Every structure is written in C-alpha cells, then in structure tokens.
Amino acid sequence: MTTAPWRDPALPAVARVDDLLSRMTLEEKTAQLYGVWVGADTGGDGVAPHQHDMTTDYDWDELITRGLGQLTRSFGTAPVDPALGARALARAQRRIAAAGRFGIPAVAHEECLAGFTAWRATAYPVPLAWGAAFDPPLVEEMARRIGQDLRSVGVHQGLAPVLDVVRDPRWGRVEETIGEDPYLVGTVGAAYVRGLESAGIVATLKHFAGYASSVGARNLAPVRAGTREFADVTLPPFEMALREGGARSVMAAYTERDGVPASADPELLTQLLREDWGFTGTVVADYFGIGFLQTLHRVAGTPARAAHLALEAGIDVELPTVKYYGDALNAAVRAGEVPEALIDRAARRVLLQKCELGLLDEDWQPETPETVDLDSAANRAVARRLAEESVVLLDNPDGLLPLSPDTRIAVVGPRAADALAMLGCYSFPSHVLTHHPEAELGIEIPTLLESLRAELPDAKVTFAEGCPVSDPDTTGIEEAVARAAEADVCLAVLGDRAGLFGRGTSGEGCDVADLRLPGVQGALLDALVATGVPVVLVLLTGRPYALGRWHGRLGAVVQAFFPGEEGGPAVAGVLSGRVNPSGRLPVSVPQVTGGQPWTYLQPPLGLAGEVSNLDPTPLYPFGHGRSYTTFTWEDVDGPETGLGTDGSYDLSLTVRNTGDRAGAEVVQLYLHDPVADVTRPDVRLIGYQRLELPAGGSARVTFHFHTDLSAFTDRGGRRVVEPGDLELRLGTSSADVRHTARLSLTGPLRVLGPDRRMRCETSVAAAE
C-alpha cells in the first residue's frame, strides 16, 4: 500500500498540503474553514454576543462527511468532568476522522484567558493582575501550565491572550487587558504567548485591532483612533507577541475603524499582518464576527457577500460555528461570485497548521487520559504567587497595615464573603456556571473573610455585608456601621461582580457610564468613614474606580484586580503582613468619576493646565505601588557623551533594600521627548525590572537602551528615530521620577522597518 504524499511526514509541510488540496472538493476545502459548537444555547442568555440569534441547527452526521476545521469549546460550554470530557472529545475526533474521505480531525479550541475555562480547572488572576505583578517570567510559567492542561485533554488552540491596550477604563473588558501601556502589555503578553506555545498550544492574539478604543467605552462601538495612535499604541503589543512569543493565530476584532470593520479589512489582516509583519499562521473570526458584517456593520447584504469580504480580508476560519463559510459560500463560488482561490488560500493556511500539529499524520490518535487534574497543587502554587505579587498597596499613610494579630476587625462589604469576588468574567464559574446553578463550583476558592480568619486566628473578626454589589439597597448599612463602631479597625471590602452583557459590573458587555463605585457601595464607605474607626479599603475589581472622594480619610487602600482562586489568601497575607505588597498599578486610578477617558499616555494638552478648569491628573498614577519596606536608589551611572540615531546607551543604578524585611522593587524606565515632529506622550514606559531583595540586600540593574525605543510614527506614516534631545527617566511610577539622564541624538533621521528593536533589555548583577 502506497502512502499518499500528504500523509508522508518526511515531506515538507507545504508539499503535503498542496497534494492534499489537489485532491479535495470545494465542500471539503470549505469544511476546513469553519468550526462547530456542539451544545451551544440558541435561546436566552449566551456567553457570546448575539449567540441566541446567530446559532443555527445542523445535521452533525451529514456535516462531518465533508471534514471539519474546528471544534468549539467542548469543555467551556457546560460543566463537564475533565476526564469524561477528554474521552468524549476523543470520540468526537474519531467520528470526524472516520466520516470524511481523508480522515482529518478537527482543531479543538478553548478559552484560556485566566486559566483553562473548564469545570474544575485552576482559576488564575485576570490579565490586569498580571500587569500589576510586572513579572513576565511568572506569567510565562502560568501560561505553560495552562497549555499543559489544555494539551492533556486534547485541546490544540487557546483563545488568548488579550492584547488590547486600555484607552478608557469605563470599558467592561478592562479586566481582560494587561494595562494602559503598550510596552507593559507587549512584554507581559509575549511572555504569556511563549508559555502557551511552549506547551504545544496555538496561542491566539486578540482582539486585532483597536477593540479597546471604542467610542464611549461601549462594547463593539466604532473606533476613532487616528493613524498614529493606532500605530504607536494599539499595534505594538501584537507585533511583539508575534515576533517574541511566536503566536500562531490572530483573532480579528469585532469593531470598525474609520468605517472599515476589522473583519473586512485587507490592509489590516493581509497587508500589515502578513506582508509587513510576515505572519504565516491562521486568522480566526471572533465569535459570529463574519455574520456581524451583515447584521451589525451592514457592509454586506447577503451571507455570501459577508463571507467574501471576510475571506478577501484574510479571515481563514469562521468561529464559533458554521453559518457563513458553509453552503452559502459554496454556492457563491460555484456561481462565480467568490474566487475559489480565496478558499484555497485559507484552506492551505488551516491545513498547514494542522500539519504542524500532527493532525495529518497517519498514526494520529486523540488523547484519552484515564485521570485528569486541572487544578493541581503546582497550579495553585503559581496562582498563589501571581496573586500575591499582583496586590497593590495604594496607600498606608500612618502605617495602619499590617494589621495587629490580636486586633478587633469589622469586615464589611459585599465582596468579603463571596468566592466569585475573586474571579473575572472569563473564569468558568463566572462565565458558564451561572447558567448551571445545579452544579457545584468545582474548585476551592476561599473568600477574603475565610482567609482573614485563617490568617489572623487570634483576631476577633465580625462581618456585615452592608449592601449588595450593584442593587440600590441601603438597608444593611446600619448594621455595618454598628459592627465597625465596635472594632479597632474596619475592612471595607468593595468592588465588582464579573459577568457578561450587563449581568455584572465588570466584564464583556458590562460597560459603565462613569467610574463611581458600583451601586451604593460609595454610600456604605461614607458611613463607615464617618464612624471615626480607621477604615482599610480593600478593592476586588476588574477596573480602577475614582477614589478622590475618600483621599486622606482612609487608613489604608489595597487594590486587587480579580486575583483568582488563591486571591483570598493572597490579599489576607498582605493585610496580615505575611506578604510584603509589591504590585504596581497597570492602570491609573482616577481622582474623580468623570473626566474620562484618560490614561497616562498624554501629550502636553492632555495634562492639567490653564486651558481648562478640569484636572485629569489621577489620584494614583500608572506604575504606583507601596511596600512594607524601603528602598534607596544609588550610584546612577550613564555615559555623558552624545549618541547617534542608531546608537545604544547603558543606564545603571544600584537598588538597596534599607528596611528590615524582604521585598520587591519595580524599577521603571520612562522616555520623555521634549520636541518631536508630532505631539508625543509626555512620558511613556520603555523598560522595567522587578527586583526581589532581602532585608539589607542590594542589586545593580542596567537598562540597555537603544535609540529604536524612541521611535514614533511621523506625519508621513513612517516609524522614525529623530535627532534631538531625549530624557530617560528612572522612576517608581510614571509620576515619581528619581533620576533623569539627558541624551542628545545626532546624525540623520532614521526610518525603521519591522526588524526594529522593541524591548529594552536589562541585566541584573550583585551590587559592589
């Protein structure tokens, strides 16, 4: 028996795929371009926008005779025991392979933003917490563990990470982002991609591109970002994650920019992504994104036209289920309305990826594990460490924290005794289990109240909820005030409830009009402060909220961004002092509830000044965070010479822990460009280094700056390095500058290509 060339693993993948394509019918080729979502709900509340009216019925047995490109969320649609789910997925794959002429299985994909979105899988901190940790190696380890869990049950592709840069904190999906700075998002996001890909999982970058820049912070609203904002803020994290992380898939965004939906934009999905950046993987639609070209964007009058626009732009795979790339597309091709070459182009990319994954090999067999543990002790240890590193101590003016071990503590607030207070909207309990109230949680999630009692067993701890998260019910405030009045200190545990499409205060489709605390939580906090008992505000949120109303009236402020299943012990550890807080803000905390949108990446006229009576200066700036120990920065050293526009510059300093306990300092390097061809942010992050130091310990860190890091997009749309003056500012935040190095770049204007340096490398050595 002679093996067909496409089955021969000794041949190059391109040759194998070309041979396979030559044997396939049109229907067999288009079948590789869509997924099927088994068990998706066609009525009521969904987990994707318009799921109820975009999901259609199909004949599974007939459909798979053509083959199948993807299987959608076998684990992430309903509570499924992981081992049983793995065996069910394996059976489905065998049926798919047996039904088609070529025996090719599907790519199985799942959500995995803050952990594998599956029942009984570890719920890690959300991406905003990753940003707060400023620790890419730890994020990479987390992603590797997520990837290993996905692979263990037969999943091939993960729909993560989110690389959108926060432009307006009112947007519901802020919790899914890494922060408001493209360098932080890019470096942490690339680390996540490396971890996921190292486990053999296809990482999918989303949402490409501009999704977070929607008008009014409304989900799916139009994007009106200018060319330079798009090039210098929106795109760099994606480029970094592709170049440094090796991501093999990209998801097109729902939104449109300047009238062109991303899903129908060949300049974005083909010219920029493939021709300029050299991307060779697959582009997938966000769920129902192709259909939205017809139903929401109204740039297509028929399903066939929507499919044509998406294919022409460069979308290879329709997700989550077949509707537009199926029979309507086949008919349009046969009628001469859509070139078959577009089908071949997309199918070639899909099959090349399947070849990489081993799915074209004759000896392929699905994984069928006997036992599966998706929440191992090792997973929980990583979740705990990341949660601990991500907690930000915003303020502690009189040293009220850490708490005394035998004090009287009144714990008040709607987030203190709810396990879901720790989780974001893409965690399985928040995303799926709300539709299955009969199912148990599946993982252990200690509440903050439980964790605090375990952390401080000698303390007298009382509790009152005070008020709901979002309902305007104030009847519990009186009891909360009574509990606070009896205590030495009051912990006000406030924040968000993650949900979907208005079913929460944070999450996809849960956008807000302003940045006041949800519901009547602000009134509860006012009443607690009025007791005169010192109040520690503990926030468990998916976005920053305006806190200026209480500035100077609180004993301490602790911010945690949905810290995951180990978040309770992590936050309690910070309150007790077992954990020395080291998180830094990945987003600014505003002073007032209005005056948004605002991030720290502002040119001069975006800052406070005489031209307006409104002051947008945040209460706590990007990069801010306090510690229970103290650090000094010494011996800053850099050459005093000029620098060419293609030069390098090393900036070194010694950081010393001058306190009596171990701690972590995050040294941040910012760039200030006094004069440029176009207006520039007053400062922007270009490097950082997290340093773990014992009491009395020190380390010397060197930032290896290259002039490429000063580049920006000029009036002609070129990315350039200009001659002229620059300032490198070392700070503990974007607003707290400790040392400044002034450079003068000489030589010609340089125009950079896609091979430019994007990262400021650092090195750490023992201090002399």
HELIX and SHEET records of a PDB file:
HELIX    1   1 PRO A    5  ARG A    7  5                                   3    
HELIX    2   2 ALA A   13  ARG A   23  1                                  11    
HELIX    3   3 LEU A   26  ALA A   31  1                                   6    
HELIX    4   4 GLN A   51  MET A   54  1                                   4    
HELIX    5   5 TRP A   60  LEU A   63  1                                   4    
HELIX    6   6 ILE A   64  ARG A   66  5                                   3    
HELIX    7   7 PRO A   82  ALA A   99  1                                  18    
HELIX    8   8 PRO A  127  ALA A  133  1                                   7    
HELIX    9   9 PRO A  136  SER A  152  1                                  17    
HELIX   10  10 GLY A  172  GLU A  176  5                                   5    
HELIX   11  11 PRO A  182  SER A  198  1                                  17    
HELIX   12  12 TYR A  211  SER A  213  5                                   3    
HELIX   13  13 VAL A  215  ALA A  217  5                                   3    
HELIX   14  14 THR A  227  GLU A  229  1                                   3    
HELIX   15  15 PHE A  230  THR A  234  3                                   5    
HELIX   16  16 PRO A  236  MET A  240  1                                   5    
HELIX   17  17 ALA A  241  GLY A  245  3                                   5    
HELIX   18  18 ALA A  262  ALA A  264  5                                   3    
HELIX   19  19 PRO A  266  PRO A  266  1                                   1    
HELIX   20  20 GLU A  267  ASP A  276  3                                  10    
HELIX   21  21 GLY A  289  THR A  295  1                                   7    
HELIX   22  22 PRO A  303  ALA A  313  1                                  11    
HELIX   23  23 ASP A  327  ARG A  334  1                                   8    
HELIX   24  24 GLU A  340  GLU A  356  1                                  17    
HELIX   25  25 ALA A  377  SER A  390  1                                  14    
HELIX   26  26 ALA A  419  MET A  422  5                                   4    
HELIX   27  27 PHE A  428  HIS A  431  1                                   4    
HELIX   28  28 LEU A  433  HIS A  435  5                                   3    
HELIX   29  29 LEU A  448  GLU A  455  1                                   8    
HELIX   30  30 ILE A  477  ALA A  485  1                                   9    
HELIX   31  31 GLN A  521  ALA A  530  1                                  10    
HELIX   32  32 GLY A  548  TRP A  550  5                                   3    
HELIX   33  33 GLY A  567  SER A  576  1                                  10    
HELIX   34  34 PRO A  604  GLY A  606  5                                   3    
HELIX   35  35 THR A  707  SER A  710  5                                   4    
SHEET    1   A 7 GLY A  35  VAL A  36  0                                        
SHEET    2   A 7 GLN A  70  THR A  72  1                                        
SHEET    3   A 7 VAL A 107  GLU A 111  1                                        
SHEET    4   A 7 GLN A 157  LEU A 159  1                                        
SHEET    5   A 7 VAL A 202  PHE A 208  1                                        
SHEET    6   A 7 SER A 249  ALA A 252  1                                        
SHEET    7   A 7 THR A 282  ALA A 285  1                                        
SHEET    1   B 2 GLU A 256  ARG A 257  0                                        
SHEET    2   B 2 VAL A 260  PRO A 261 -1                                        
SHEET    1   C 6 VAL A 392  ASP A 395  0                                        
SHEET    2   C 6 ALA A 556  PHE A 561 -1                                        
SHEET    3   C 6 VAL A 535  THR A 541  1                                        
SHEET    4   C 6 VAL A 489  GLY A 495  1                                        
SHEET    5   C 6 ARG A 408  VAL A 412  1                                        
SHEET    6   C 6 LYS A 460  ALA A 464  1                                        
SHEET    1   D 4 PHE A 631  ASP A 637  0                                        
SHEET    2   D 4 SER A 648  ASN A 657 -1                                        
SHEET    3   D 4 SER A 698  HIS A 706 -1                                        
SHEET    4   D 4 GLU A 761  ALA A 766 -1                                        
SHEET    1   E 5 LEU A 643  GLY A 644  0                                        
SHEET    2   E 5 VAL A 737  THR A 746  1                                        
SHEET    3   E 5 GLY A 724  GLY A 731 -1                                        
SHEET    4   E 5 GLY A 663  HIS A 672 -1                                        
SHEET    5   E 5 ARG A 684  LEU A 693 -1                                        
SHEET    1   F 3 PHE A 712  THR A 713  0                                        
SHEET    2   F 3 ARG A 719  VAL A 721 -1                                        
SHEET    3   F 3 ARG A 750  VAL A 751 -1                                        
END                                                                             
